[in-house]
Amino acid sequence: MSTSSQSPTSLDPALERDAYDAFLEAYPTYTTTAAIDEVRATEFQRLEDQHLVYLDYTGGGLYPASLITDHAAFLTTHVLGNPHSVNPASALSGSLIERCRAHILTFFNASPDEYAVVFTANASHALKLVGEAYPFEPGDQLLLTFDNHNSVNGIREFDRAHGARTTYVPVTPPDLRVDGARLERLLDELPDRETAGGHHLFAYPAQSNFSGVQHPLEWIALAQARGWDVLLDAAAFVPTNRLDLSRVHPDYVALSFYKMFGHPTGVGCLIAKREALEKLHRPWFSGGTITVASVQGDRHFLADGAAAFEDGTLDYSNIPAVDAGLSFLETVGLDLIHERVRCLTGWLLDTLESLRHGDGAPLVTVFGPLTTERRGATIAFSMHDAAGSVLSHTALETSAAESGIALRTGCFCNPGAGEVALGLSPGELDRCLAASGARMTKDDFGQCLDGGESPGAVRVSLGLASTFADVHTFVLFLRRFLR
Ligand SMILES: Cc1ncc(COP(=O)(O)O)c(C=O)c1O
């Protein structure tokens, strides 16, 4: 893939001003988010210092500088010990953990009578806690949307191991949304929802990490009324959208905090209804999860609530930073962040659509909705040359990296959405997957499918520190591929 050597940031200020004025005309509410420009200048100066255009917020959020300096100052002036003891170091850790737990509930407007917070390593760990402990039995069902992260898809292995059934509801191109009527038919399929009993789990993402589609939160009550428990993967949704657990009441919610404010990277949580936690059967016990365990008596008694799910020592030196990170988002204002990335996403979608080669052929095909309605700030797309051939996504990622632009390519651990977006048929996939041995590399997969690189898209995603200059610089970079 050849491009000119011009840096995407070597830009005529007048041109940038013109583009900015046109952007403001189309998205005037962006000006109401001006306070975030100040935050960008004070908390994220390192982006300018490193000449980096960061467009991978769905991969990982960025931490504000003060979160690190304040936390380092706190750690160096306090003594934290392993919790669960009355010694002062331990008691301080314990109280900070409980304060953070309470803050998480407040942040998501969840009643402490209804919900409990289980600290986990990340969203995947939270999803696994549910998957491995959900009481699947023969006759039970797991219902998944095609559009799911692999950490949700993986729950099907637990489901199958217990003889239960996995069903997928597809997404439909070009918007990559689920047909609501089809979903309702599948939800209605439980034999007799009043009397059948059993355990049935419906798991879907509040926002797709592939297409940015925001699947309806109304599905939660719809599914529950039909006898399903609902596991909401909120990992890609919560960094720039308000999840209000007083308005919607999923049984289980999984998320990672680094996606919301960048640091710490090793802490996520499962927010679960207290009654839904009781439904889970932990497959083992460990340090921290029991009240009593005996070797000679060969019995153990699980702790109540969240403690039964927190294996071993919590990340007590980092959990206080989660508390501070939530406060940071509250101070900046999640609604302001939401509006800002909505404006930038809208402009980027409009502009990507307008990029045309000399003969009018489109440079970009966006996978997913083309407007900001019911979608978030994650955009996946492919690029084409003037003859319509798809440009290599891996070469594009390398070229972007050389130009100081951080984006992502591939299928982003979301094979279902990727397969539909890229038009891979079940027949093609079966042929390749059935022909392979126990192991298959990405290259083998690509070779088998079309003799080329593994299938994939390009993804850019925006977040709390994004600016117009970021998206504009990215568009200038893309313009270099116009012929
Ligand atoms: C929608 C979604 N779910 C789950 C995950 C898994 O998150 P983690 O890798 O933090 O466990 C991700 C990560 O990108 C995601 O975007």
The ligand as an SDF file (V2000), in Angstrom:
LIG
                    3D

 16 16  0  0  0  0  0  0  0  0999 V2000
  -18.0000   -5.4370   24.2730 C   0  0  0  0  0  0  0  0  0  0  0  0
  -16.8190   -6.0270   24.9820 C   0  0  0  0  0  0  0  0  0  0  0  0
  -17.0090   -7.0390   25.8310 N   0  0  0  0  0  0  0  0  0  0  0  0
  -16.0060   -7.6030   26.5030 C   0  0  0  0  0  0  0  0  0  0  0  0
  -14.7150   -7.1870   26.3280 C   0  0  0  0  0  0  0  0  0  0  0  0
  -13.6350   -7.8470   27.0970 C   0  0  0  0  0  0  0  0  0  0  0  0
  -13.0230   -6.9080   27.9320 O   0  0  0  0  0  0  0  0  0  0  0  0
  -11.7050   -7.2990   28.7270 P   0  0  0  0  0  0  0  0  0  0  0  0
  -10.6900   -7.6280   27.6880 O   0  0  0  0  0  0  0  0  0  0  0  0
  -11.3740   -6.0520   29.4770 O   0  0  0  0  0  0  0  0  0  0  0  0
  -12.0220   -8.4320   29.5850 O   0  0  0  0  0  0  0  0  0  0  0  0
  -14.4510   -6.1450   25.4300 C   0  0  0  0  0  0  0  0  0  0  0  0
  -13.0840   -5.7070   25.1720 C   0  0  0  0  0  0  0  0  0  0  0  0
  -12.7870   -5.0260   24.2260 O   0  0  0  0  0  0  0  0  0  0  0  0
  -15.5330   -5.5420   24.7540 C   0  0  0  0  0  0  0  0  0  0  0  0
  -15.3520   -4.5280   23.9030 O   0  0  0  0  0  0  0  0  0  0  0  0
  1  2  1  0
  2  3  1  0
  2 15  2  0
  3  4  2  0
  4  5  1  0
  5  6  1  0
  5 12  2  0
  6  7  1  0
  7  8  1  0
  8  9  2  0
  8 10  1  0
  8 11  1  0
 12 13  1  0
 12 15  1  0
 13 14  2  0
 15 16  1  0
M  END
$$$$
